Amino acid sequence: MRIVLMGAGHIGQTIARLLSQSGDYQVKVVDCSVVALKALSHLQVETALIDTSDSTELRACMAGFDAVINALPYHLALTVANQAKAAGCHYFDLTEDMVATREIMQLAKGASTAFMPQCGLAPGFIGIVAHHLSQKFSYLHEVKMRVGALPAFPTNSLKYNLTWSVDGLINEYCHPCEAIRDGQLIEMLPLEGLEHFSLDGTEYEAFNTSGGLGTLCETLAGRVRTLDYKSVRYPGHQALMKMLLEDLQLKDDQQTLKDILRRSIPGTMQDVVLVFVTVSGLRQGSLVQEVFARKIFADRNEGAPLSAIQITTAAGICAAVDLFREGRLPQQGFIRQEQVELPAFLANRFGSAYQQSRQVESIG
């Protein structure tokens, strides 16, 4: 299968590595950074330096390819999707932006090619898990989805290090969050809904952020009483982010905040991804709860280290593309994450990264 991969950042590099080394994909990687593309010189991939904000250049790069994987910043999602449709390429991305996803959904109507956004961790894998668990109930009382991409060794006041896109991080902290309450679709404010819990003896907090539910609100409409998604952080993070975004009004000057974070908060490859889903409801007349909880750790291989967020995000989209190639997903129109079967995902050569993670047995 011929793939053009848009974006050679940390996630894009991992996607390129996984697909090119599998033997089943011919990969071309495009980016606007010479440095990023040079980092791929050890892989058997074609590269092209382009202006990734230029529609004409994007379209030209897609000629002759079967599918586009978009690992560019979220604000380019719709641009790339439009060009993929015009080029007759299938489209996959990692966006958490719901506005872009809804527009891509419209773009996919009547299309001869497939459009599958939100193929990462959250949205992405978390929705696959939640939908799988929900199928076991005749009526759903509550579906709680919690995900954290966290530094393994927090040392600063934010108790956070940059492990993925700053653009994506600030976007999910600033936009309204979909949820279902008492069976009704509602919007909640980001950074609200603070809760605390412990897992494996470590204390965490969680709060509303946008995008993590993907299309689950539509899929489970009429079946669930309560459905929500929250990001997990170490205690104290939410209060400081509220101070920055609301008290200092940096929500209205997001570029300044991004510059501050990039300059002052170091990145890390030593991270951990926490996935925590609880579903409760009726099964054979009894009220039952099921929990899926896992931790995925960074790969500290000295030759080719990978952060946990690289592993989980790249595994999500590579597994989606692989299942699509095998004909296990619809071949045209809009594809929701919930259409991926969890057992098939975990059995996939790329999705098995989640299967190899450590299951957490005790929740406090």
N, C-alpha and C positions, 0 to 999 in steps of 0.2 A: 504494500500500500504506500502511495506517494504522499508524504506529509510536508506541508510548509508550516513551520513553527515561527510564529511572530513573537519575538522577545527573547533575549539571551541573558536575562537576569539570573539570579540564583535559582529560581524555580524553572525557568526556561532551560538553563544548562542541565538541570537534572532530568527534565523531560527528554531533552536531546540525547543524553547518555543512555537512558533506559530504552528508548525506542530504537536508537541506532545499533545498540549492542544486542538487541533481541533477534536480529536477522530477518525480521518480517517487514521492516519499514525502510523506505528510502526517504531521508530527512534533509530538508533545506531550512536553514535557520536565518532569519532576517532580523536586523536590529539597526539602530541609529548610532551605536557605540562600537568603535573599532576595538576598544579594550575588551568589551564583552564578547565579541566574536572571536578574538584571539584566544580567549579562554577555552574555546572549543577545538583548538587545533589538533588535539590528541584524538579526536573522534572522527569516525568516517561519516562526516556530514558535509553538505555543501553550505556555504555561507554567502550572504549578500548584505552589503551596507546600503541602507536606504533611509529616507526620511519617513518614519513610521506614521507621521501625521498626514502624509500626502496620499490621498485616495488613489491617484493615478499610479503611483509607485507601488502601493499595496496590491492593486489589481494586477499589475504586470507580473509581480512575484508569484501570483497564484496560478498562472497559466500552466496547464499540463499536470496539475496536482489533483489528487482525489479529495483531500481534506485540509482544512486549516485548523491549527491549534493556536488560539490567541492567548498569549501570556504577557500581553502589554498592559499598561495601566488601565483601570476600569473605565476611564472616560473615553477610551478609544474603542470600546466594545461594539457599539452600534456601527461605527464607521467600518470596522473590519468585517462585521457580519454582513453589511450591505454589499461590500466588495466580494465577499465569498459567494453570496447568492448570485451576483452578476457573473462571476467566473464559473459557476456551476460546481462549486466545491462544498462538501459537507463542512459544518462549522462546530467547533468545540471551544469553550472558554472557561475561565476561572472566576468570573466576575461575581461580586457580592451585591452589586448595585441593582436594586429592584426596578428602577425606572428603565434601565437598559434592557433588563430581562423581559419586561412586559413588551417593549418595542420589538425585541427579537422574536417574541412569541407571535406578534402580529406579522412580522416579516416571514415567519415560517408557514403561515397559512397558505395552502395550495402550492407550496414549493416542491420541486422534484428532488431536492436534496434535504438532508437532515440538519437540524439546528439543536445543539445540546449545550446550553450555557450552564454555569454554576457547578463545574465538575471537580471542585477541589475538596477541601476538608469541611468547611462550613460557610456557605452551602456546599453540598456535595455528599460526602460520606455520611455525615450526621443525619441527613434526610433519609438516606437508604436504610440506616439502622432503625430510625424512628418508625418508618413506614413498615418495615419488616416486623417489628414488635407489635405494631398496632393491628396487624392482620390476625393476630391470635385472639382478639377480643370481639365479643358481639356488640359491646358498647364501650366507648372510651370515656373515662372520666377526666383523665389528665395525661398530657404528654409534655414532659419537660426535657429540653435539649440544652446541654451545657458543653461548651468547648473552650479550652484555653491553650494558647501557644505561649509558653512561659520560659523564662530563663531558668536553667537548673540551679544557678547560683546568684540570686538577686542581691545587689549590694547598694543600689541608689534609693533615694526616697520614693521614687515611683514604683520600685520593686519590679522593674521592667527593663528589658533590652530589646533592641530592634531585631526581630527575627524574620520579618516579612515586609511587604510594601508599606511605607509610611502613608502613601496616598490612600491605600485601602483601609488602613487603620483609622485615620481621621475621618474618612467617609462613613464608616460604620458607627463612629462615635457622634455623628452630627445629624443623621437622618432619622425620621420616624420609623418605628419598629412595628411590624405587623404582629398580631396575636389574636387568639380567640378566647373570649371570656363569656361564660354562660351561653356558649353556642353561637355567639355573635362575633363577626370579624371587627376588630378595633385597631386603632393605631395608638402606640404608647411612645412616650418620650425616651430617647436614648439616655443612658447613664442613670435611669431611674430603676425602681424595682430591686434595690440592693438586698441581697441575701448572703448568708454565710453558711458554709458546710465544711466538713473535714473528710478527707479521703486518704487512706494509708497513713494516718497520723499527721497529715499536713493540713493547715487551715487555709481556706480559700474564700474569696468573695465572688459573687456573680451579679451581673446587672445587664439591663437591656442594651442590645446593640442591633443595628439593622442588617438585614440580608440573610442571616443564618438559616431562616426557615425555608428559603427558596420558595417553591410553589406548594408547600405542604398545606397552607391554609386553604387553598382551593381544593386540593386532593381530599382532605379530611373534613371539608365543610359538611355539616349535618350529622357527622359521626362522633365528634369530640366536644366535650364541654369546655375544657381548658387546654390551650396549646401555646407554648412560648419558647423563645430561644434567648439565652444569655451567654455573654462571654465571661470566662473565668479568669480572674487575676488573683494576685496575692493581696491580703488585706491592706487597705490604705490607698490603693491605686485610684479607685473611683473618685474619692474625695479630691485628690490632687488634680485629676483630669477635669472635674467639674469646676474647680477653681480657675484652671487655665482657659477652658472653653466658655464658661459662663461669667464668672466674676471678672476676669480680665478681658472678656468679650473676644477672645481669639477665634471663636466659632465664626465670627464675621471677617476674620483675617487669617484664613487657614494656611495661606502660604507662609506667613511669618511663623506660625506654630510648627509647620513642617520643617522649616529651616532651623528652628531652635532644637527640635528633636534630633534632626540629622547631625547637628553640630555638637550636641551635648550628651545624647544617650548612645552609648556604644552598641554596636551590633554584636551578636554572639552566635557561634555554631554549637554551643553547649546548651541545648534547650530540651524541653520536654513538651509533648502534646498530650493533653488530657481530653478524653472523650467520655461523656457521662450522660446517658439517656435513661429516664425513668418513665414507664408507661403503666397506668393503672386503669382498671375498668372491669366490666363484667365478663366472666367466662363460665359457662354452664351454671349461671345463676349466682355465682360467688364473686365477691369483690377481690381482685387479685392484682398484684404489682409485679412487673418484671423490670430488671435493671441490666443495662449494658454499660460496663465501665472498663476503660482500658487506658494505659499509659504507653506512649510510643517515645522512645528515647533516641537521641542523636547517635549516628554511627561515627565512632571516633577512629575509623580506619585511617592510618597516617597517610596512606597513598591517595585515598580519595574520600575524605571526610564528608559527611552529609548531616545537616541539621535535621531535627525531627520535623520541622515545618516543611523542609524540602522533601523529605521522604513521604510525608502524608499527602501533601498537595500534589506532587508529581504522580504518586501512586494512584490518586483518585482519577485524574484526567487520563493517564495512560491506560488504566483498567477500562474506563468508559470507551476509549477509542478501540481497544483490543476486543471488547465484547461486541462493539458495533461491527468491526471487521469480520468477526466470526458469525455475524448474522443473528446475534442474540438480542438485538435491540431493533426498533423500527428503523427503516432505511430512508424515511423521508418525513418531513414535517417537524414539529416541535417535540423534543424528547425531555421528559421530566426525570429528575434523579430517582424519583420513586418507582420508575419503570425498571430500574436495575434491581435484580434479586440479590439480597445480601449473600446467600450461600455461593452464588455464581461469582460475585465480586471477590469474596474472600478466597475462593478457589483459583482465581485468576493469577497468573504469574506476577502481575504488578500489584494487584489488590492484596496479595498475600502479605505485603508489608504490614498490614493491620492484623492479620492472623498471627504473625510472628511477634506481635507486641505482647506486653504483659497484661494479663487479665487481672483486674482488681476484684477481689472477692468480698471484701468487707467495706461497707459504707457507714460512716458515722454521722 
